[in-house]
Amino acid sequence: MNRSLSQRNRETLRRQLSLRVALLSLVAVVGLLAEIIVGLNASLQGVTRELNGEATAAALAFTKSLSSIEADLRATSTALTFTNDKGQVLRFLLERQPIIFEALLIAPQGNVIAQRRRVGESAPVVTDQPWLETVKQGQMYLGPVDYSLFGVPFVELAVAVNDSSENFAGTLLVRTDFTALWNPVTSLRVGKTGQAYIVDNSGQILAYRDLQVVRSGVSLSQMTGSTPADLESSTIKFFRNLQQNYVIAAAATVPGTPWYVIVEQSVAEALRVFALLTLGLLVALGIVVWQASSAIGFTRRRIITPLSELQATVQQIQAGNFSVRTEIKFDDELGDLAQTFNTMTGQIQELVGSLEQRVAERTAELEAANRYSSERATRLKTIAEVSRAISSIRELKPLLLEITRQISDALGHYHVGIFLLDASGENAILSAANSIGGQKMLARGHSLKVGQTGIVGFVTGTGKTRIALDVGEDAVFFNNPDLPETRSEIALPLQVGNKIIGALDVQSTKPNAFTQDDVETLGILADQVAIAIENALLFDETNRALTEAKTLQQQYLREQWSRSLKASKQLGYRYSITGAAPLEAPLKLPAIQKALRAGTPVQEIETDGSALLAIPLKLRGESIGVLNVRIPGGRRWEQDEIDVAQAVADRVALAIENARLLDETTRRSKQDRLIADLTAKLGSSMQMDSILQTAAEEISQIIQDSEVLIQLQPAPQSE
């Protein structure tokens, strides 16, 4: 069964290989045909563009010759207007343009005024003037090709001749050798077989290298079945020319004329490069097919057969026979593959034998990795819990105590201490500790020199974490009698930015208790602790600043109200049934004194049974007066009444403060106005006596009942 399956697989592979080679050959043929079609189209487009360019250039050259003759005719026309010797002007024109057979000056009625020709004489009267309307419009007349007079093709060109008043006075007519005009066109060569000629709009050949062709009256439409206009608008045009050769042609209009320049080239010459390219592609295709056929035979012998044998071996191994080996027949890549496969089979034999042991080892490694990951997650969770617990504490001392307790409880270390640097930065002072020995050290103000003493001194001096795995045997650190059970210690810098503010000291009773993982974990925790301590320090500093500002504000209010009361001499008002009256002396009631001292409302029952309520008038925390209300005996103060009285007291305090500020502002404004008036009066006088007198009078008016003396100090006498 395995042999039959191998045979089927081998045959399938062979069929697939043959099918793919056939498909590859088909793709190559199709690609070649596509390339031939694209190349043919590109070649035809290129030839057509080249022929169009040549036709356009020939048409422009022909037009240039006509324009040259027209320019001479225009110049001669102008000369005829202002010259009496008409014949001499015409003779000069013939000398200038050798291709002109004859020149005539014709009156509007048709009679010849003057004429010059190279051979013979012309008739003195012209009965038919087909050019008349054209020249009257200021255009040059171009007549049809004629053979009647000179034995060669000629054309008539005519322009108007005006008098000095710019009125039409006659026609300048010349008969020009057409063969000389068409010479730039018919002499054009495109490759070896290409040629150019001129036809009119009906397709009649007007100019050709062979004059007999022109005389025969052959028409372009007879050769192509199309008009010149059709040929000009066509992208690619094939037809048989006069020599019965297949040609590609292009046409271009001669500007200003009803004529066309036709340029043609034989198909064989135009597509010669394409034919050579196609031949090369066909040869390349044959080589590709031959190589593909050779590759099929080689592949069957050297690849398919060895792969089939290798497949049979794989099937035996799949069945559990690991002793089978593949026969190596060729010293090539497949031979290397067979050798590698045999080696791999031997390794599989060994691997199966040791697989259970390796699975057990891998399982143990995974369990260890899981334990490590779990422990790390636990440590990170502990950091998060400690950070969350200390983040809500703002005061420094409670914060430090909570930090040491949280770290000790969470990590299980018997001593946790926090050292903070003093203001000078020279000493690290123990500020909090959780252990009994740490409390003793706190009580005696334990401190260490930064950068000098112990592991904490090293850390605060360098900003680097330090571990002592057995402190008792480490000669660098001293033995601490308050912490005799310490066997491992780690100190981490408490650092905010680049500033070291202290150290976190953690000690354990276990030797080698701290690992690199603990360094990372405690390092993260130390950063959180440093930020919390810095925030607490900033909070304390802010509270101190607020307290100082509040104290200064209260002192300012007391001074201002003391000055205001002295100035107004008004202590307050008493209101009773008889009406309102000012106070003549301060009230000394005990309730009033208590309310002023406590800063809160005070209630008392007097000897006559009346209820007394004293509410301090407070402004920004400072008591500036008191509202004292008494109700008759038999009644007691309700809470609503107390709240109303408190609200009234608050508004009275605010109102009298506003009044005081208004009086202060008015007083200062009055002073400023008096000073300004005095300055203006003093500035209006330039005499010293007048200035001194004015100053004394104004000061005496400002300060009532005063005596003013202004004395100038003379310069001391030199001894």
C-alpha positions as CSV (number, residue, x, y, z in Angstrom):
1,M,0.0,0.0,0.0
2,N,2.8,2.4,0.8
3,R,4.5,1.6,-2.4
4,S,1.3,2.2,-4.3
5,L,0.9,5.5,-2.5
6,S,4.5,6.5,-3.3
7,Q,4.0,5.6,-6.9
8,R,0.8,7.7,-7.1
9,N,2.5,10.7,-5.4
10,R,5.5,10.4,-7.8
11,E,3.3,10.3,-10.8
12,T,1.3,13.3,-9.5
13,L,4.4,15.3,-9.0
14,R,5.6,14.4,-12.6
15,R,2.2,15.5,-14.0
16,Q,2.3,18.7,-12.0
17,L,5.8,19.4,-13.2
18,S,4.8,18.7,-16.9
19,L,1.7,20.8,-16.5
20,R,3.6,23.8,-15.0
21,V,6.3,23.6,-17.8
22,A,3.5,23.6,-20.4
23,L,1.8,26.5,-18.6
24,L,5.1,28.4,-18.4
25,S,5.7,27.8,-22.1
26,L,2.1,29.1,-22.9
27,V,2.7,32.1,-20.7
28,A,6.0,32.8,-22.5
29,V,4.2,32.5,-25.9
30,V,1.4,34.8,-24.8
31,G,3.8,37.2,-23.4
32,L,5.8,37.1,-26.6
33,L,2.7,37.8,-28.7
34,A,1.7,40.6,-26.4
35,E,5.3,42.0,-26.6
36,I,5.2,41.8,-30.4
37,I,1.8,43.5,-30.6
38,V,2.9,46.3,-28.2
39,G,6.2,46.6,-30.1
40,L,4.4,46.8,-33.4
41,N,2.1,49.5,-32.2
42,A,4.9,51.4,-30.7
43,S,7.0,51.2,-33.9
44,L,4.0,52.3,-36.0
45,Q,3.4,55.2,-33.7
46,G,7.0,56.2,-33.8
47,V,7.2,56.0,-37.6
48,T,3.9,58.0,-37.9
49,R,5.2,60.7,-35.6
50,E,8.5,60.9,-37.6
51,L,6.6,61.1,-40.9
52,N,4.2,63.7,-39.5
53,G,7.2,65.7,-38.4
54,E,8.9,65.5,-41.8
55,A,5.6,66.4,-43.5
56,T,5.1,69.5,-41.3
57,A,8.8,70.5,-41.8
58,A,8.4,70.2,-45.6
59,A,5.2,72.2,-45.6
60,L,6.8,74.9,-43.6
61,A,9.8,75.0,-46.0
62,F,7.4,75.3,-48.9
63,T,5.6,78.1,-47.1
64,K,8.8,79.9,-46.4
65,S,9.6,80.0,-50.1
66,L,6.2,81.4,-50.9
67,S,6.6,83.9,-48.1
68,S,9.9,85.1,-49.6
69,I,8.3,85.6,-53.0
70,E,5.4,87.4,-51.4
71,A,7.7,89.7,-49.5
72,D,9.5,90.7,-52.8
73,L,6.1,91.2,-54.5
74,R,5.0,93.5,-51.7
75,A,8.2,95.5,-51.9
76,T,7.9,95.7,-55.7
77,S,4.3,96.8,-55.4
78,T,5.4,99.7,-53.1
79,A,8.2,100.6,-55.5
80,L,5.7,100.7,-58.5
81,T,3.5,103.2,-56.6
82,F,6.3,105.8,-56.4
83,T,8.3,105.0,-59.6
84,N,7.6,106.1,-63.1
85,D,9.9,103.5,-64.7
86,K,7.7,100.5,-64.1
87,G,9.6,98.3,-66.5
88,Q,12.9,98.8,-64.6
89,V,11.2,97.9,-61.3
90,L,9.8,94.7,-62.9
91,R,13.3,93.8,-64.4
92,F,14.8,94.2,-60.9
93,L,12.2,91.8,-59.5
94,L,13.1,89.2,-62.2
95,E,16.8,89.6,-61.3
96,R,16.0,89.2,-57.6
97,Q,13.8,86.1,-58.0
98,P,15.3,83.8,-60.7
99,I,12.3,81.4,-60.4
100,I,9.9,84.1,-61.8
101,F,9.3,83.6,-65.6
102,E,7.3,86.7,-66.1
103,A,6.2,89.9,-64.2
104,L,3.2,92.0,-65.3
105,L,1.7,95.3,-64.0
106,I,-2.0,95.1,-65.0
107,A,-4.5,97.9,-64.8
108,P,-7.9,97.3,-63.1
109,Q,-9.5,97.1,-66.7
110,G,-7.2,94.3,-67.7
111,N,-4.8,96.0,-70.0
112,V,-1.0,95.5,-69.3
113,I,0.7,98.6,-68.1
114,A,4.2,97.1,-68.0
115,Q,5.6,93.6,-68.3
116,R,9.0,91.8,-68.3
117,R,9.6,88.2,-69.1
118,R,12.7,86.1,-69.6
119,V,11.6,84.7,-73.0
120,G,9.3,86.2,-75.7
121,E,6.5,88.8,-75.3
122,S,3.2,88.6,-73.5
123,A,-0.2,89.8,-74.8
124,P,-0.9,93.4,-73.9
125,V,-4.4,92.7,-72.6
126,V,-5.7,90.3,-70.0
127,T,-9.3,89.5,-70.4
128,D,-9.8,87.3,-67.4
129,Q,-8.7,88.4,-63.9
130,P,-9.5,85.6,-61.3
131,W,-7.1,87.3,-58.8
132,L,-8.9,90.6,-58.8
133,E,-11.1,90.2,-55.7
134,T,-8.4,88.5,-53.7
135,V,-5.8,91.2,-54.2
136,K,-8.3,94.0,-53.5
137,Q,-8.8,92.4,-50.0
138,G,-5.0,92.9,-49.5
139,Q,-4.2,89.2,-49.8
140,M,-1.8,87.4,-52.2
141,Y,-3.4,85.4,-54.9
142,L,-2.1,81.9,-55.5
143,G,-3.3,80.4,-58.8
144,P,-3.5,76.8,-59.9
145,V,-0.6,74.9,-61.5
146,D,-0.5,75.5,-65.2
147,Y,1.6,74.1,-68.1
148,S,0.4,76.2,-71.0
149,L,3.0,78.9,-71.5
150,F,6.6,77.8,-70.6
151,G,6.6,74.0,-71.0
152,V,7.1,73.4,-67.3
153,P,4.6,73.8,-64.4
154,F,4.2,77.3,-63.2
155,V,1.8,79.1,-60.8
156,E,0.5,82.7,-60.9
157,L,1.1,84.9,-57.8
158,A,-0.5,88.4,-57.6
159,V,-0.7,91.3,-55.1
160,A,-2.4,94.7,-55.3
161,V,-0.7,97.9,-56.4
162,N,-2.1,101.0,-54.8
163,D,-1.6,104.7,-55.7
164,S,-0.2,107.3,-53.3
165,S,-3.6,107.7,-51.8
166,E,-3.8,104.0,-50.9
167,N,-6.5,103.4,-53.6
168,F,-6.3,100.3,-55.8
169,A,-4.4,101.1,-59.0
170,G,-3.7,97.7,-60.5
171,T,-2.2,94.2,-60.0
172,L,1.3,92.9,-59.9
173,L,1.2,89.4,-61.4
174,V,4.1,87.0,-61.6
175,R,4.3,83.6,-63.2
176,T,6.7,81.4,-61.1
177,D,8.5,78.2,-61.9
178,F,6.6,75.7,-59.7
179,T,9.4,73.1,-60.0
180,A,11.7,75.5,-58.2
181,L,9.1,76.0,-55.4
182,W,8.5,72.2,-54.9
183,N,12.2,71.4,-55.0
184,P,12.6,71.6,-51.1
185,V,9.7,69.1,-50.8
186,T,10.5,66.6,-53.5
187,S,14.2,66.5,-52.6
188,L,13.2,65.4,-49.1
189,R,14.5,61.8,-48.2
190,V,13.1,59.7,-45.4
191,G,15.4,56.8,-44.9
192,K,16.3,55.0,-48.1
193,T,12.8,54.5,-49.6
194,G,10.9,57.5,-48.3
195,Q,9.8,60.5,-50.4
196,A,7.6,63.6,-50.3
197,Y,5.3,65.2,-52.8
198,I,2.5,67.9,-53.0
199,V,-1.2,67.3,-53.8
200,D,-4.2,69.6,-53.9
201,N,-7.3,69.2,-51.8
202,S,-8.8,66.8,-54.3
203,G,-5.8,64.6,-54.2
204,Q,-4.3,65.6,-57.6
205,I,-0.5,65.3,-57.6
206,L,1.0,68.8,-58.2
207,A,4.7,68.2,-57.4
208,Y,6.7,65.0,-57.7
209,R,10.3,64.1,-58.3
210,D,9.3,62.7,-61.8
211,L,7.7,65.4,-63.8
212,Q,5.9,62.8,-66.0
213,V,4.0,61.6,-63.0
214,V,2.7,65.2,-62.5
215,R,1.8,65.5,-66.3
216,S,0.0,62.1,-66.1
217,G,-2.7,63.5,-63.8
218,V,-2.4,60.7,-61.2
219,S,-4.6,61.3,-58.2
220,L,-3.9,60.3,-54.6
221,S,-7.4,59.1,-54.2
222,Q,-6.8,56.6,-57.0
223,M,-3.9,55.0,-55.0
224,T,-5.4,55.2,-51.4
225,G,-9.1,55.7,-51.9
226,S,-8.9,58.6,-49.4
227,T,-8.6,62.4,-49.7
228,P,-5.5,64.2,-48.3
229,A,-7.7,65.5,-45.4
230,D,-8.5,61.9,-44.5
231,L,-4.8,61.0,-44.6
232,E,-3.9,64.0,-42.4
233,S,-6.5,63.1,-39.7
234,S,-5.6,59.3,-39.7
235,T,-3.3,58.0,-37.0
236,I,-1.7,55.3,-39.2
237,K,-2.3,55.0,-43.0
238,F,-1.1,52.1,-45.3
239,F,-1.5,52.1,-49.1
240,R,0.3,51.1,-52.4
241,N,2.2,54.0,-53.9
242,L,2.9,54.7,-57.6
243,Q,5.6,52.0,-57.5
244,Q,3.1,49.5,-56.1
245,N,5.0,49.2,-52.8
246,Y,3.2,49.2,-49.5
247,V,4.0,52.4,-47.6
248,I,3.1,54.3,-44.5
249,A,2.2,57.9,-45.2
250,A,1.5,61.1,-43.3
251,A,0.1,64.5,-44.6
252,A,0.4,68.1,-43.5
253,T,-1.4,71.2,-44.8
254,V,0.7,73.9,-46.5
255,P,-0.4,77.0,-44.5
256,G,-2.3,79.6,-46.6
257,T,-2.8,77.2,-49.6
258,P,-5.3,74.4,-50.5
259,W,-2.4,72.0,-50.9
260,Y,-0.9,69.2,-48.8
261,V,2.6,67.7,-48.4
262,I,2.5,63.9,-48.4
263,V,5.5,62.0,-46.9
264,E,5.7,58.2,-47.3
265,Q,8.1,55.4,-46.4
266,S,8.0,51.7,-47.3
267,V,6.6,49.4,-44.6
268,A,9.6,47.1,-44.9
269,E,12.1,49.9,-44.0
270,A,9.9,51.5,-41.4
271,L,9.4,48.3,-39.4
272,R,12.9,46.8,-40.0
273,V,14.0,47.3,-36.4
274,F,10.8,45.8,-35.2
275,A,11.2,42.8,-37.4
276,L,14.8,42.2,-36.1
277,L,13.5,42.5,-32.5
278,T,10.7,40.0,-33.2
279,L,13.1,37.5,-34.6
280,G,15.3,37.8,-31.6
281,L,12.3,37.2,-29.3
282,L,11.3,34.1,-31.2
283,V,14.8,32.7,-31.0
284,A,14.8,33.4,-27.2
285,L,11.4,31.7,-26.9
286,G,12.8,28.6,-28.6
287,I,15.8,28.5,-26.2
288,V,13.5,28.8,-23.2
289,V,11.3,25.9,-24.4
290,W,14.3,23.8,-25.0
291,Q,15.8,24.5,-21.6
292,A,12.4,23.8,-19.9
293,S,12.2,20.4,-21.6
294,S,15.8,19.7,-20.5
295,A,14.9,20.8,-16.9
296,I,11.9,18.4,-16.8
297,G,14.2,15.4,-17.6
298,F,16.8,16.5,-15.1
299,T,14.2,17.2,-12.4
300,R,12.7,13.7,-12.8
301,R,16.0,12.0,-12.5
302,R,17.7,14.0,-9.8
303,I,14.8,15.4,-7.8
304,I,11.6,13.5,-8.1
305,T,13.0,10.0,-7.8
306,P,15.1,10.8,-4.6
307,L,12.2,12.7,-3.1
308,S,10.0,9.6,-3.6
309,E,12.5,7.4,-1.9
310,L,12.7,9.9,1.0
311,Q,9.0,9.9,1.2
312,A,8.9,6.2,1.6
313,T,11.4,6.4,4.5
314,V,9.3,9.1,6.2
315,Q,6.3,6.8,6.1
316,Q,8.2,4.1,7.8
317,I,9.4,6.5,10.5
318,Q,5.8,7.7,10.9
319,A,4.9,4.1,11.6
320,G,7.5,3.9,14.5
321,N,10.5,2.4,12.7
322,F,13.3,4.8,13.8
323,S,16.0,2.4,12.6
324,V,15.4,2.9,8.9
325,R,17.7,5.2,6.9
326,T,17.6,6.8,3.5
327,E,20.1,5.6,0.8
328,I,22.4,8.4,-0.4
329,K,22.8,8.2,-4.2
330,F,24.1,11.7,-5.3
331,D,26.6,14.1,-3.8
332,D,24.4,17.2,-4.1
333,E,21.8,19.1,-2.1
334,L,19.4,16.2,-2.0
335,G,22.2,14.0,-0.9
336,D,22.9,16.5,1.9
337,L,19.2,16.4,2.7
338,A,19.2,12.6,3.0
339,Q,22.3,12.7,5.2
340,T,20.7,15.4,7.4
341,F,17.4,13.4,7.5
342,N,19.3,10.3,8.7
343,T,21.1,12.3,11.3
344,M,17.8,13.8,12.4
345,T,16.3,10.3,12.7
346,G,19.0,9.2,15.0
347,Q,18.5,12.3,17.1
348,I,14.8,11.6,17.3
349,Q,15.7,8.1,18.7
350,E,17.7,9.8,21.4
351,L,15.2,12.5,22.0
352,V,12.3,10.0,22.6
353,G,14.4,8.3,25.2
354,S,15.1,11.5,27.2
355,L,11.8,13.3,26.5
356,E,10.2,12.6,29.9
357,Q,13.2,13.9,31.8
358,R,13.4,17.1,29.8
359,V,9.6,17.6,30.3
360,A,10.1,17.3,34.0
361,E,13.0,19.7,34.0
362,R,11.0,22.2,31.9
363,T,8.0,21.9,34.2
364,A,10.3,22.7,37.2
365,E,11.6,25.8,35.4
366,L,8.1,27.0,34.6
367,E,7.1,26.5,38.3
368,A,10.1,28.5,39.4
369,A,9.3,31.3,36.9
370,N,5.7,31.3,38.1
371,R,6.8,31.6,41.7
372,Y,9.2,34.4,40.8
373,S,6.4,36.2,38.9
374,S,4.0,35.7,41.8
375,E,6.5,37.1,44.4
376,R,7.3,40.1,42.2
377,A,3.6,40.8,41.8
378,T,3.2,40.5,45.5
379,R,6.0,43.0,46.1
380,L,4.6,45.4,43.6
381,K,1.2,45.1,45.2
382,T,2.8,45.8,48.6
383,I,4.4,49.0,47.2
384,A,1.0,50.1,45.8
385,E,-0.7,49.5,49.2
386,V,2.0,51.3,51.1
387,S,2.0,54.3,48.7
388,R,-1.8,54.5,48.9
389,A,-1.7,54.4,52.8
390,I,0.8,57.2,53.1
391,S,-0.5,59.4,50.3
392,S,-3.3,60.8,52.4
393,I,-1.1,62.0,55.3
394,R,0.0,65.6,55.1
395,E,1.8,66.2,58.4
396,L,5.4,65.1,58.6
397,K,5.7,63.3,61.9
398,P,2.6,61.1,61.5
399,L,3.7,60.4,57.9
400,L,7.1,59.2,58.9
401,L,5.7,56.9,61.6
402,E,3.1,55.5,59.2
403,I,5.8,54.8,56.6
404,T,8.0,52.8,59.0
405,R,5.0,50.8,60.3
406,Q,3.6,50.1,56.8
407,I,7.0,48.9,55.4
408,S,7.7,46.8,58.4
409,D,4.3,45.1,58.4
410,A,4.2,44.6,54.6
411,L,7.7,43.3,54.1
412,G,8.3,41.6,57.5
413,H,11.6,43.4,58.5
414,Y,12.1,44.0,62.2
415,H,13.6,47.5,61.9
416,V,12.7,50.3,59.5
417,G,14.2,53.8,60.0
418,I,14.0,57.0,58.1
419,F,16.9,59.5,58.2
420,L,16.5,63.1,57.1
421,L,19.2,65.6,56.4
422,D,19.5,68.6,58.6
423,A,19.5,72.2,57.2
424,S,23.2,72.2,56.7
425,G,23.1,68.9,54.8
426,E,26.0,67.6,56.9
427,N,24.1,65.2,59.3
428,A,21.5,62.5,58.7
429,I,19.1,62.6,61.6
430,L,17.0,59.6,62.5
431,S,13.4,61.0,62.3
432,A,11.3,57.8,62.6
433,A,11.7,54.1,63.5
434,N,9.4,51.2,64.2
435,S,11.6,49.0,66.4
436,I,12.2,49.2,70.1
437,G,15.9,49.9,69.5
438,G,15.0,52.5,66.9
439,Q,12.8,54.3,69.6
440,K,15.8,54.4,71.9
441,M,17.9,55.9,69.1
442,L,15.2,58.5,68.5
443,A,15.1,59.4,72.2
444,R,18.8,60.3,72.2
445,G,18.7,62.1,68.9
446,H,20.7,59.6,66.8
447,S,22.4,61.1,63.8
448,L,25.2,60.1,61.4
449,K,27.7,62.2,59.4
450,V,26.9,62.4,55.7
451,G,29.4,60.5,53.6
452,Q,31.4,59.3,56.7
453,T,29.6,57.1,59.2
454,G,27.9,53.8,58.5
455,I,25.9,52.6,55.6
456,V,23.4,55.5,55.9
457,G,26.3,58.0,55.8
458,F,27.5,56.4,52.6
459,V,24.1,56.4,50.9
460,T,23.3,60.0,51.8
461,G,26.7,61.1,50.7
462,T,26.8,59.3,47.3
463,G,23.1,58.8,46.5
464,K,23.7,55.1,45.8
465,T,21.9,52.1,47.3
466,R,24.1,50.0,49.6
467,I,23.6,46.4,50.9
468,A,25.3,44.7,53.8
469,L,24.4,41.0,53.8
470,D,26.0,40.4,57.2
471,V,26.4,43.6,59.1
472,G,28.2,42.0,62.0
473,E,31.1,40.7,59.9
474,D,31.4,43.8,57.6
475,A,34.3,45.9,58.9
476,V,33.0,49.0,57.2
477,F,30.0,49.4,59.5
478,F,29.9,49.6,63.3
479,N,28.0,47.3,65.7
480,N,24.8,49.0,66.9
481,P,24.0,47.9,70.5
482,D,20.4,49.1,70.0
483,L,19.9,46.7,67.1
484,P,21.9,43.6,68.1
485,E,19.9,41.1,66.0
486,T,20.7,42.7,62.6
487,R,22.2,40.3,60.1
488,S,21.3,42.1,56.8
489,E,20.8,45.8,56.1
490,I,19.9,47.8,53.0
491,A,19.9,51.6,52.8
492,L,18.4,53.5,49.9
493,P,18.6,57.2,49.2
494,L,15.5,59.3,49.5
495,Q,15.9,61.6,46.5
496,V,13.6,64.1,44.8
497,G,15.1,65.1,41.4
498,N,18.8,65.6,42.0
499,K,18.3,66.5,45.7
500,I,19.0,63.9,48.4
501,I,16.7,64.6,51.4
502,G,17.6,61.5,53.5
503,A,17.8,57.7,53.5
504,L,15.5,54.7,54.1
505,D,17.2,52.1,56.3
506,V,15.8,48.6,56.4
507,Q,17.3,45.8,58.6
508,S,16.6,42.1,58.9
509,T,17.5,39.3,61.3
510,K,18.1,37.0,58.3
511,P,21.5,36.7,56.7
512,N,21.5,37.5,53.0
513,A,18.0,38.7,53.2
514,F,18.2,41.3,50.4
515,T,18.5,40.4,46.7
516,Q,18.6,42.5,43.5
517,D,14.8,42.2,43.3
518,D,14.5,43.7,46.7
519,V,16.8,46.5,45.6
520,E,14.4,47.3,42.7
521,T,11.3,46.9,44.8
522,L,12.6,49.0,47.7
523,G,14.0,51.5,45.2
524,I,10.5,52.1,43.8
525,L,9.1,52.4,47.4
526,A,11.9,54.8,48.4
527,D,11.0,57.1,45.5
528,Q,7.4,57.1,46.6
529,V,8.4,57.8,50.2
530,A,10.7,60.6,49.1
531,I,7.9,62.3,47.2
532,A,5.5,61.9,50.2
533,I,8.1,63.4,52.6
534,E,8.8,66.2,50.2
535,N,5.1,66.9,49.9
536,A,4.7,66.9,53.7
537,L,7.7,69.3,54.1
538,L,6.1,71.6,51.5
539,F,2.8,71.3,53.3
540,D,4.4,72.3,56.7
541,E,6.2,75.2,55.0
542,T,3.0,76.4,53.4
543,N,1.1,76.2,56.7
544,R,3.8,78.3,58.4
545,A,3.7,80.9,55.7
546,L,-0.1,81.0,56.0
547,T,0.1,81.4,59.8
548,E,2.6,84.2,59.5
549,A,0.5,86.0,56.9
550,K,-2.6,85.6,59.1
551,T,-0.7,87.0,62.1
552,L,0.5,90.0,60.1
553,Q,-3.0,90.6,58.8
554,Q,-4.5,90.5,62.3
555,Q,-1.8,92.8,63.6
556,Y,-2.5,95.2,60.8
557,L,-6.2,95.2,61.5
558,R,-5.6,95.8,65.2
559,E,-3.3,98.8,64.5
560,Q,-5.7,100.3,62.0
561,W,-8.8,100.0,64.2
562,S,-6.8,101.3,67.2
563,R,-5.8,104.3,65.1
564,S,-9.4,104.7,63.8
565,L,-10.9,104.6,67.3
566,K,-8.5,107.2,68.6
567,A,-9.3,109.5,65.7
568,S,-13.1,109.1,66.0
569,K,-13.3,108.8,69.8
570,Q,-16.5,106.8,69.2
571,L,-16.8,103.6,71.3
572,G,-20.2,102.4,70.1
573,Y,-23.9,102.8,70.6
574,R,-26.5,101.4,73.1
575,Y,-30.1,100.9,72.0
576,S,-32.9,100.5,74.5
577,I,-36.6,101.5,74.9
578,T,-35.6,105.1,75.4
579,G,-33.7,105.1,72.1
580,A,-30.1,105.0,70.8
581,A,-27.3,106.7,72.6
582,P,-23.5,106.6,72.1
583,L,-21.3,104.8,74.7
584,E,-19.4,107.0,77.0
585,A,-17.0,104.3,78.3
586,P,-16.2,100.7,77.4
587,L,-18.5,98.0,78.9
588,K,-16.7,95.7,81.4
589,L,-19.3,92.9,81.4
590,P,-17.8,89.4,81.9
591,A,-19.7,88.0,78.9
592,I,-18.3,90.6,76.6
593,Q,-14.7,89.9,77.8
594,K,-15.3,86.2,77.4
595,A,-16.6,86.6,73.8
596,L,-13.7,88.8,72.9
597,R,-11.2,86.4,74.3
598,A,-12.8,83.2,72.9
599,G,-13.9,84.7,69.6
600,T,-17.3,82.9,69.9
601,P,-20.8,83.9,71.1
602,V,-21.3,83.8,74.9
603,Q,-24.6,83.4,76.7
604,E,-25.2,84.4,80.4
605,I,-28.1,84.7,82.8
606,E,-27.9,87.8,84.9
607,T,-29.1,88.3,88.5
608,D,-32.4,89.8,87.4
609,G,-33.1,86.8,85.2
610,S,-32.5,88.4,81.8
611,A,-30.6,86.5,79.1
612,L,-27.5,88.1,77.8
613,L,-25.9,87.2,74.4
614,A,-22.4,88.6,73.5
615,I,-21.3,88.0,69.9
616,P,-17.8,89.1,68.7
617,L,-17.6,91.3,65.6
618,K,-14.9,89.4,63.7
619,L,-13.1,90.5,60.6
620,R,-10.7,88.1,59.0
621,G,-10.4,86.1,62.3
622,E,-9.7,89.3,64.4
623,S,-12.3,90.5,66.9
624,I,-12.8,94.3,66.4
625,G,-15.9,94.7,68.7
626,V,-18.8,93.0,70.3
627,L,-22.6,92.9,69.7
628,N,-24.3,92.6,73.1
629,V,-28.0,91.8,73.2
630,R,-30.1,91.4,76.4
631,I,-33.7,90.0,76.6
632,P,-36.0,90.4,79.6
633,G,-36.3,87.7,82.3
634,G,-38.4,84.7,81.6
635,R,-37.1,84.1,78.1
636,R,-34.1,82.2,76.8
637,W,-32.2,82.5,73.5
638,E,-33.5,80.2,70.7
639,Q,-31.0,78.8,68.2
640,D,-32.7,80.7,65.3
641,E,-32.3,84.0,67.2
642,I,-28.6,83.3,67.9
643,D,-28.1,82.5,64.1
644,V,-29.8,85.7,63.2
645,A,-27.8,87.7,65.7
646,Q,-24.6,86.0,64.4
647,A,-25.5,86.9,60.8
648,V,-26.2,90.6,61.8
649,A,-22.8,90.7,63.7
650,D,-21.0,89.4,60.6
651,R,-22.6,92.0,58.4
652,V,-22.0,94.8,60.9
653,A,-18.3,93.9,61.1
654,L,-18.1,94.0,57.3
655,A,-20.0,97.3,57.0
656,I,-18.0,99.2,59.6
657,E,-14.8,97.9,58.0
658,N,-16.0,99.3,54.7
659,A,-16.8,102.6,56.4
660,R,-13.4,102.7,58.0
661,L,-11.7,102.0,54.6
662,L,-13.8,104.7,53.0
663,D,-12.8,107.2,55.7
664,E,-9.2,106.2,55.3
665,T,-9.4,106.6,51.5
666,T,-11.2,110.0,51.9
667,R,-8.5,111.2,54.4
668,R,-5.7,110.1,52.2
669,S,-7.4,111.7,49.2
670,K,-7.8,115.0,51.1
671,Q,-4.1,114.9,52.1
672,D,-3.0,114.3,48.5
673,R,-5.2,117.2,47.3
674,L,-3.8,119.6,49.9
675,I,-0.3,118.6,49.1
676,A,-1.0,119.0,45.4
677,D,-2.5,122.5,46.0
678,L,0.5,123.5,48.1
679,T,2.9,122.3,45.4
680,A,1.0,124.2,42.8
681,K,1.1,127.5,44.8
682,L,4.8,127.0,45.6
683,G,5.6,126.3,42.0
684,S,3.8,129.5,40.8
685,S,6.3,131.8,42.6
686,M,9.9,132.3,41.7
687,Q,10.9,134.6,44.7
688,M,12.3,132.9,47.8
689,D,10.5,135.3,50.2
690,S,7.2,134.6,48.5
691,I,7.8,130.8,48.5
692,L,8.6,130.8,52.2
693,Q,5.6,133.0,53.1
694,T,3.2,130.9,51.0
695,A,4.5,127.7,52.6
696,A,4.1,129.0,56.1
697,E,0.5,130.3,55.4
698,E,-0.6,127.0,53.8
699,I,0.8,124.8,56.5
700,S,-0.9,126.9,59.2
701,Q,-4.2,126.5,57.4
702,I,-3.8,122.7,57.0
703,I,-2.8,122.3,60.7
704,Q,-5.3,124.4,62.6
705,D,-4.1,126.5,65.6
706,S,-0.5,125.9,64.8
707,E,2.5,128.2,64.7
708,V,4.7,127.6,61.7
709,L,8.4,128.6,61.6
710,I,10.6,128.1,58.5
711,Q,14.3,128.8,59.0
712,L,17.1,128.5,56.5
713,Q,20.4,127.2,57.8
714,P,23.3,129.5,56.9
715,A,26.5,127.9,55.7
716,P,29.1,127.3,58.5
717,Q,31.9,129.9,58.7
718,S,35.3,128.5,57.7
719,E,37.9,129.1,60.4
